[in-house]
Amino acid sequence: MGHRLRLGLLCGLILMQSASAHSTPFPAAEPLIGIDHIPLAVNDVEAAADTYRRLGFAIKPGHLHPDGIRNQHVKFADGAGIELITAPAATDELATQYHQLLAGGEGPAFVSFHSARLDALGAALRRRQIGYTVNGTMVLPASRALQSFFLFAGSNRSPTDRPENFAHTNTARATIGVWIAGGDQPAMLAFFEALGARVRQQRVWVPDPLTATVAQVANGAIIFLPANRQLIKGRPIVGVVFRTQSIEAARSALEAAGIEKPREVSTPDYRSVFAPPQATHGTWLEFRVARMSGR
């Protein structure tokens, strides 16, 4: 899907069917957006796909596009996941943007969000006096700074998705979190709050503990980290969190992929095991299993 999108250098917002303590009360309405897929720019898409297979993910094949962009997919049933994507040459505007990103290193290009309620999104932004424009199925913030972070476009679900595409042996079942380090966080938070996200300060493990601002969206959380957590300067997306069924299966997959003694965290609400960026083509991966008493 990402090969057809106008690339935001950091974050995008995707339209499809959608499914914590701050100083002000939570918004009355439910969040209008949920986490969708994350295009991950890689130098060699076949090698990256092999890496993700070893990490325990089923890979849905992509294809070669007319501009030379190639992709393969880690998918979940709701359309979310990771799109492994490369552009060997700067053949058009989109390929040039990916090619320029890769010149700085492999890693996430942006993060996409989904919503079924375009009319409600527009109304929410107007209430907060946040300017935006509509271009077909795309909604763009009027602010050029925000345009670098947010893009609304079509669904990442596909009629060719099959159950075997979601059968990950590491038992990951959904994307439930994204770590964002630096960037224009006040502007991002204003946008998230306008769309009903519940924002609060809380203790997080990334994988070491710190207190961070967290925006709760429909199906997960955006965790805002200090800019010094960036893996590549100017690239804020640094981690992805998966809802996982078995911590043992996830750990076994990471060890089989050559990650010796992967970092683990245990909290009252969940247990997590982490794959570091050097083993994943440029991003932290957190495999999280909720405790029965947790959310």
C-alpha positions as CSV (number, residue, x, y, z in Angstrom):
1,M,0.0,0.0,0.0
2,G,2.8,2.4,1.0
3,H,4.2,2.5,-2.6
4,R,1.0,4.3,-3.7
5,L,1.1,6.9,-1.0
6,R,2.8,10.3,-1.1
7,L,5.5,9.8,1.4
8,G,5.5,11.8,4.7
9,L,9.0,11.7,6.1
10,L,7.7,10.6,9.4
11,C,4.0,9.7,9.8
12,G,0.9,9.0,7.7
13,L,-2.7,8.5,8.5
14,I,-4.7,5.8,6.7
15,L,-8.5,5.7,6.3
16,M,-10.2,2.3,6.7
17,Q,-12.6,0.6,9.1
18,S,-11.5,1.2,12.7
19,A,-12.3,-0.8,15.4
20,S,-2.9,7.0,30.2
21,A,-2.7,10.4,33.2
22,H,-3.1,13.8,31.6
23,S,-3.8,17.0,33.5
24,T,-7.2,17.4,31.7
25,P,-10.0,14.8,31.5
26,F,-10.2,12.3,28.7
27,P,-12.2,13.4,25.7
28,A,-15.8,12.2,25.8
29,A,-15.7,10.6,22.3
30,E,-13.8,7.5,21.5
31,P,-10.6,8.0,19.5
32,L,-11.3,8.4,15.8
33,I,-8.0,6.8,14.7
34,G,-6.2,3.5,15.1
35,I,-2.7,2.4,14.3
36,D,-2.3,0.9,10.8
37,H,0.9,-0.2,8.9
38,I,4.4,1.1,9.0
39,P,6.5,1.2,5.8
40,L,10.1,0.2,6.7
41,A,12.7,1.4,4.2
42,V,15.3,-1.3,3.5
43,N,18.2,-1.6,1.1
44,D,17.4,-5.2,0.0
45,V,13.8,-6.2,0.3
46,E,14.5,-10.0,-0.2
47,A,17.2,-10.0,2.5
48,A,14.8,-8.0,4.9
49,A,12.0,-10.5,4.2
50,D,14.4,-13.3,5.1
51,T,15.3,-11.5,8.3
52,Y,11.6,-11.1,9.3
53,R,10.9,-14.8,8.5
54,R,13.7,-15.8,10.9
55,L,12.1,-13.5,13.5
56,G,9.0,-15.6,13.2
57,F,6.8,-13.6,10.8
58,A,4.9,-14.9,7.9
59,I,5.7,-12.8,4.8
60,K,3.1,-11.9,2.2
61,P,4.9,-11.4,-1.2
62,G,4.7,-7.9,-2.8
63,H,5.7,-7.1,-6.3
64,L,7.9,-4.9,-8.5
65,H,6.2,-1.5,-9.4
66,P,6.8,0.5,-12.6
67,D,8.9,3.1,-10.7
68,G,11.2,0.3,-9.4
69,I,9.8,0.2,-5.9
70,R,9.6,-3.3,-4.4
71,N,7.8,-4.4,-1.3
72,Q,6.9,-7.4,0.9
73,H,4.5,-7.5,3.9
74,V,4.2,-8.5,7.5
75,K,0.4,-8.3,7.9
76,F,-2.3,-8.7,10.5
77,A,-6.0,-9.3,10.0
78,D,-6.9,-5.6,10.5
79,G,-4.6,-4.5,7.7
80,A,-1.9,-3.3,10.1
81,G,1.7,-4.5,10.1
82,I,5.1,-3.7,8.5
83,E,5.7,-3.1,4.8
84,L,9.2,-3.8,3.9
85,I,9.9,-1.5,1.0
86,T,12.9,-0.4,-1.1
87,A,13.6,2.0,-4.0
88,P,16.8,1.1,-5.8
89,A,16.8,4.3,-7.9
90,A,15.2,7.7,-7.8
91,T,12.9,7.2,-10.8
92,D,10.0,9.4,-9.7
93,E,9.0,11.6,-6.7
94,L,8.0,8.7,-4.4
95,A,11.0,6.5,-5.3
96,T,13.2,9.6,-4.8
97,Q,11.9,10.1,-1.3
98,Y,12.5,6.5,-0.3
99,H,15.9,6.6,-2.0
100,Q,16.8,9.7,0.0
101,L,15.7,8.1,3.2
102,L,17.8,5.0,2.5
103,A,20.8,7.2,2.0
104,G,20.6,8.0,5.7
105,G,20.0,4.4,6.7
106,E,17.4,1.7,7.0
107,G,14.3,2.2,9.2
108,P,10.7,3.3,9.4
109,A,9.6,5.9,6.9
110,F,6.3,6.9,8.5
111,V,3.5,5.4,10.5
112,S,-0.1,5.1,9.2
113,F,-3.3,5.4,11.1
114,H,-6.9,4.4,10.1
115,S,-10.4,5.6,10.7
116,A,-13.8,4.9,9.2
117,R,-15.2,8.4,9.9
118,L,-13.8,11.0,7.6
119,D,-16.7,13.4,8.3
120,A,-16.1,13.1,12.1
121,L,-12.4,13.7,11.6
122,G,-13.1,17.0,9.7
123,A,-15.6,18.1,12.3
124,A,-13.1,17.4,15.1
125,L,-10.3,19.3,13.5
126,R,-12.6,22.3,12.8
127,R,-13.7,22.4,16.5
128,R,-10.0,22.7,17.5
129,Q,-9.4,25.2,14.7
130,I,-6.7,22.9,13.1
131,G,-6.7,23.6,9.4
132,Y,-6.8,20.8,6.8
133,T,-7.6,20.2,3.2
134,V,-9.3,17.3,1.4
135,N,-7.9,15.8,-1.8
136,G,-10.0,12.8,-2.8
137,T,-9.5,10.2,-0.2
138,M,-6.6,12.1,1.4
139,V,-6.9,14.6,4.2
140,L,-3.9,16.9,4.8
141,P,-3.2,19.3,7.6
142,A,-2.9,22.9,6.4
143,S,0.3,23.3,8.4
144,R,3.3,22.2,6.3
145,A,5.1,21.1,9.5
146,L,2.2,18.8,10.2
147,Q,2.0,17.6,6.6
148,S,5.4,16.0,7.3
149,F,3.8,13.8,9.9
150,F,0.2,13.1,8.9
151,L,-1.4,11.8,5.7
152,F,-4.9,10.2,5.2
153,A,-5.4,7.8,2.4
154,G,-6.9,4.3,1.5
155,S,-7.1,1.1,3.4
156,N,-4.1,-1.3,3.7
157,R,-6.4,-4.3,3.8
158,S,-6.3,-6.3,0.6
159,P,-8.7,-8.8,-0.9
160,T,-5.7,-11.1,-1.5
161,D,-4.9,-11.3,2.2
162,R,-5.2,-14.9,3.5
163,P,-5.2,-16.5,6.9
164,E,-1.7,-17.9,6.3
165,N,-0.5,-14.3,5.9
166,F,-1.4,-13.7,9.6
167,A,0.0,-17.0,11.0
168,H,3.2,-15.7,12.6
169,T,5.1,-18.4,14.5
170,N,6.3,-15.7,17.0
171,T,2.5,-15.4,17.8
172,A,2.3,-11.7,17.1
173,R,-1.3,-10.9,16.3
174,A,-1.7,-7.1,16.0
175,T,0.2,-3.8,16.1
176,I,-0.6,-2.0,19.4
177,G,2.1,0.6,19.8
178,V,4.6,2.9,18.1
179,W,7.5,4.7,19.7
180,I,8.1,8.3,18.4
181,A,11.3,10.1,19.4
182,G,11.4,13.9,19.0
183,G,9.8,15.7,16.1
184,D,7.2,18.4,16.7
185,Q,5.5,16.7,19.5
186,P,3.3,19.5,20.7
187,A,1.8,19.8,17.2
188,M,1.4,16.0,17.0
189,L,-0.3,15.8,20.4
190,A,-2.7,18.6,19.5
191,F,-3.6,16.7,16.4
192,F,-4.1,13.4,18.3
193,E,-6.1,15.1,21.0
194,A,-8.4,16.7,18.4
195,L,-9.1,13.3,17.1
196,G,-10.1,11.9,20.5
197,A,-6.8,10.3,21.6
198,R,-6.5,10.0,25.4
199,V,-3.2,11.6,26.4
200,R,-1.4,11.0,29.7
201,Q,1.9,10.7,31.4
202,Q,2.9,7.1,32.3
203,R,5.8,4.8,33.0
204,V,7.0,3.0,29.9
205,W,9.8,0.5,29.1
206,V,11.6,1.2,25.8
207,P,13.2,-1.2,26.8
208,D,14.7,0.7,29.8
209,P,12.1,2.5,32.0
210,L,11.2,6.2,31.8
211,T,8.1,8.4,32.1
212,A,6.7,9.5,28.8
213,T,3.7,11.1,27.2
214,V,1.4,8.5,25.8
215,A,-1.5,9.0,23.3
216,Q,-4.1,6.2,23.5
217,V,-5.8,5.7,20.1
218,A,-8.5,3.2,19.2
219,N,-6.3,0.1,19.1
220,G,-3.1,1.0,20.9
221,A,-0.7,3.7,22.1
222,I,1.7,6.2,20.6
223,I,4.6,6.6,23.0
224,F,6.5,9.9,22.7
225,L,10.2,9.8,23.6
226,P,13.0,12.4,23.9
227,A,14.7,13.3,20.6
228,N,17.9,11.7,21.9
229,R,16.2,8.3,21.4
230,Q,16.3,8.7,17.6
231,L,18.2,5.9,15.9
232,I,18.9,8.2,12.9
233,K,18.9,11.9,13.3
234,G,15.6,13.4,12.0
235,R,13.8,10.1,11.9
236,P,11.4,9.9,14.9
237,I,9.8,6.5,14.5
238,V,12.0,4.1,16.5
239,G,9.8,1.2,17.7
240,V,6.8,-1.0,17.1
241,V,4.8,-2.9,19.7
242,F,3.0,-6.1,18.8
243,R,0.2,-7.8,20.8
244,T,1.6,-11.3,21.2
245,Q,0.1,-14.6,22.5
246,S,3.2,-16.3,23.9
247,I,6.3,-14.7,25.3
248,E,8.0,-18.1,25.0
249,A,7.2,-18.4,21.3
250,A,8.4,-14.8,20.7
251,R,11.6,-15.4,22.7
252,S,12.3,-18.7,20.8
253,A,11.9,-17.0,17.5
254,L,14.3,-14.2,18.4
255,E,16.9,-16.6,19.7
256,A,16.5,-18.7,16.5
257,A,17.2,-15.5,14.6
258,G,20.5,-15.1,16.4
259,I,19.5,-12.7,19.1
260,E,21.2,-14.1,22.2
261,K,19.4,-13.5,25.4
262,P,16.9,-10.9,24.1
263,R,16.0,-8.2,26.5
264,E,12.9,-8.9,28.6
265,V,10.7,-6.7,30.8
266,S,8.0,-7.8,33.3
267,T,5.5,-5.3,34.6
268,P,2.2,-5.7,36.6
269,D,0.3,-5.4,33.3
270,Y,2.4,-7.3,30.7
271,R,5.6,-9.1,29.8
272,S,7.7,-8.1,26.8
273,V,10.6,-9.3,24.9
274,F,12.6,-7.0,22.5
275,A,14.4,-7.3,19.2
276,P,17.0,-4.5,18.8
277,P,17.3,-2.3,15.8
278,Q,20.5,-3.9,14.5
279,A,18.6,-7.2,14.1
280,T,15.5,-5.8,12.4
281,H,16.7,-3.3,9.8
282,G,16.4,-0.2,11.9
283,T,13.6,-0.3,14.5
284,W,13.0,-1.7,18.0
285,L,10.4,-4.5,17.9
286,E,8.5,-5.2,21.2
287,F,6.5,-8.4,21.5
288,R,4.1,-7.9,24.4
289,V,1.9,-10.4,26.2
290,A,-0.8,-8.9,28.5
291,R,-1.2,-10.4,32.0
292,M,-4.7,-11.8,32.7
293,S,-5.3,-8.9,35.2
294,G,-3.9,-6.3,32.8
295,R,-5.5,-4.6,29.8
